[in-house]
Amino acid sequence: MKTIALVTQKGGSGKSTLAIGLAVAAQQDGETVFILETDKQGTVANWALRRTDPDPAVDRVSGGAELDRALALLASKGYTLAVIDTPGVDSVTVTAAIRAADLCLIPARPSPADIEAANPTLDAIRKLGKEFAFVLNQAPVRSYRINEASSALNMWGVLALPHIVQRNDHQDALGAGQGVTEFSPDSKAAEEIRALWAWVKKRMRGSENELRAIA
């Protein structure tokens, strides 16, 4: 089983919406997906209550030990992908999520405050030696800030592609209890999320192949 963790200390970066969008896109791509929510705000859990499809299933966990047990149980049940949504504060649970992840995704809006706020998260990820990528999220359709933010994030590490534009379809899908690729499958928003999932999937497979080559 592969595990993705959405992590950043900056609130309002769109972690939960990305977690949902990627989980649904992965499920549509044939993965058996479970979302673990460690954020007390409960955005993902509330989304699940509005959802008519029982999959991807969602459960709320707290604490590193509980998260580790949940991941072990999911792996034993044959799930192929776990997506962890984390709170916007540093905690033992966030550290556990980073430690458990095959890939940490760090969402950041194209603003200096968001990019600067990603630094502590990046430090924690690097200390644990985990794979990571930034996701430029909630970006305007056209703005010089996108190029500036992309350059800054690329200097710090890997930037996932494509960047995710701020579109109403994401919030409308959230309210409907759907992923954006379900709510508006032919939209630009859905196209971007599917492309981001394809990038993430390729990245995780590439890391796995590198480890096999070393072994």
C-alpha positions in Angstrom: 0.0 0.0 0.0 1.2 3.5 -0.9 0.6 6.5 1.5 0.3 10.1 0.6 0.3 12.8 3.3 -1.0 16.4 2.7 1.1 18.5 5.1 1.7 22.2 5.8 1.5 24.4 8.8 -0.2 27.1 6.8 -4.0 27.1 7.3 -6.2 27.7 4.3 -3.8 26.1 1.8 -6.4 23.7 0.5 -5.1 20.4 2.0 -8.5 18.8 2.5 -9.8 19.7 -0.9 -6.7 18.3 -2.6 -6.8 15.2 -0.4 -10.4 14.5 -1.5 -9.7 15.4 -5.2 -6.7 13.1 -5.4 -8.4 10.3 -3.5 -11.4 10.2 -5.9 -9.2 10.6 -9.0 -7.0 7.7 -7.8 -10.1 5.6 -7.2 -11.4 6.3 -10.7 -7.9 5.2 -11.9 -8.4 1.8 -10.3 -6.9 2.3 -6.8 -8.6 1.0 -3.7 -8.5 4.2 -1.6 -9.0 5.1 2.1 -8.8 8.7 3.5 -7.5 9.2 7.0 -8.4 12.5 8.6 -6.2 13.8 11.4 -7.5 17.3 11.3 -10.0 18.2 14.1 -11.7 20.7 11.8 -13.3 17.7 10.1 -13.6 18.9 6.5 -13.1 15.5 5.0 -15.4 13.8 7.5 -18.1 16.3 6.8 -17.6 15.8 3.1 -18.1 12.0 3.6 -21.4 12.6 5.4 -22.7 14.4 2.3 -21.5 11.7 0.0 -23.8 8.9 -1.3 -20.9 6.6 -2.5 -19.3 4.8 0.4 -15.9 4.9 -1.3 -13.4 6.2 -0.8 -14.1 5.5 2.9 -13.1 8.0 5.5 -12.1 7.6 9.1 -10.9 10.1 11.7 -7.8 9.3 13.7 -5.7 11.1 16.3 -2.3 10.5 17.6 0.7 8.8 16.0 0.0 5.3 17.5 -3.6 5.3 16.2 -2.5 6.4 12.8 0.1 3.7 12.6 -2.5 1.1 13.6 -5.0 2.4 11.1 -2.4 2.2 8.2 -1.4 -1.3 9.2 -5.1 -2.4 9.2 -5.7 -0.8 5.8 -2.7 -2.6 4.3 -3.9 -5.9 5.7 -7.3 -5.4 4.1 -5.8 -4.9 0.6 -6.1 -1.1 0.2 -3.6 0.1 -2.4 -3.6 3.8 -1.4 -4.1 5.8 1.9 -4.4 9.5 1.8 -3.8 11.4 5.0 -5.2 14.9 5.6 -3.4 16.7 8.4 -4.0 19.7 10.6 -2.4 23.1 10.0 -0.4 22.9 13.2 2.8 21.1 14.2 1.9 18.0 16.2 2.9 14.5 17.0 0.2 13.3 14.5 1.7 15.4 11.7 5.1 14.0 12.4 3.6 10.5 12.3 1.9 11.2 9.0 5.2 12.4 7.5 7.0 9.4 8.8 4.4 7.0 7.4 4.1 8.6 3.9 5.7 7.4 0.7 5.2 10.9 -0.6 4.5 14.2 1.3 2.6 16.9 -0.7 3.0 20.4 0.5 0.3 22.7 -0.8 1.1 26.4 -1.1 -0.8 29.3 -2.5 1.2 31.7 -4.8 1.9 34.2 -2.0 5.1 35.0 -0.1 3.4 34.2 3.2 2.4 30.7 2.1 5.8 30.0 0.6 7.6 31.2 3.7 5.2 29.2 5.9 6.2 26.0 4.1 9.7 26.1 5.4 9.1 24.5 8.8 7.2 21.7 7.2 9.9 21.1 4.7 12.5 21.0 7.5 10.5 18.3 9.3 10.2 16.3 6.1 13.9 16.5 5.3 14.8 15.5 8.9 12.8 12.3 8.4 14.3 11.7 4.9 11.0 11.5 3.2 10.1 12.1 -0.5 8.1 15.3 -1.0 6.8 17.7 -3.6 5.2 21.1 -3.5 1.8 21.7 -5.0 1.0 25.2 -6.2 -2.6 25.4 -5.2 -5.5 27.9 -5.4 -3.6 29.8 -8.1 -5.2 32.6 -10.2 -6.0 31.8 -13.8 -3.4 34.3 -15.0 -0.9 36.1 -12.9 2.8 36.9 -12.7 2.7 35.5 -9.2 2.4 31.9 -10.5 5.8 32.2 -12.2 7.4 33.8 -9.2 5.9 31.2 -6.8 6.9 28.3 -9.1 10.5 29.6 -9.3 10.7 30.0 -5.5 9.2 26.5 -4.8 11.5 24.9 -7.4 14.5 26.3 -5.6 13.4 24.6 -2.4 12.6 21.2 -4.0 10.4 19.4 -6.4 7.3 21.1 -7.7 4.4 18.8 -8.7 2.6 19.6 -12.0 0.3 21.0 -13.0 -0.5 23.8 -10.6 -4.1 23.8 -9.4 -6.1 26.9 -10.4 -8.7 28.3 -8.0 -12.0 27.3 -9.6 -15.5 27.2 -8.3 -15.9 23.5 -9.3 -13.7 22.5 -6.4 -15.9 24.1 -3.7 -19.1 23.0 -5.5 -17.9 19.4 -5.6 -17.0 19.6 -1.9 -20.5 20.8 -1.0 -22.0 18.0 -3.1 -20.0 15.3 -1.4 -18.1 14.5 -4.6 -14.6 14.8 -6.0 -14.3 17.4 -8.7 -13.6 14.6 -11.3 -17.1 13.3 -10.4 -18.9 16.6 -10.1 -17.7 18.1 -13.4 -15.6 15.4 -15.2 -15.0 17.5 -18.3 -14.0 20.7 -16.6 -10.6 22.3 -16.4 -10.6 21.6 -12.6 -11.1 17.9 -13.2 -8.4 17.8 -15.9 -5.9 19.4 -13.5 -6.6 17.0 -10.6 -6.4 14.0 -12.9 -3.1 15.3 -14.2 -1.8 15.9 -10.7 -2.8 12.4 -9.7 -0.9 11.0 -12.7 2.2 13.0 -11.7 1.9 11.8 -8.1 1.5 8.2 -9.2 4.5 8.4 -11.5 6.6 10.0 -8.8 5.8 7.2 -6.3 6.5 4.5 -8.9 9.8 6.2 -9.8 10.9 6.3 -6.1 10.0 2.6 -5.8 12.1 1.7 -8.9 15.0 3.7 -7.5 14.9 1.7 -4.2 14.8 -1.5 -6.2 17.8 -0.5 -8.3 19.7 0.3 -5.1 18.8 -3.1 -3.5 
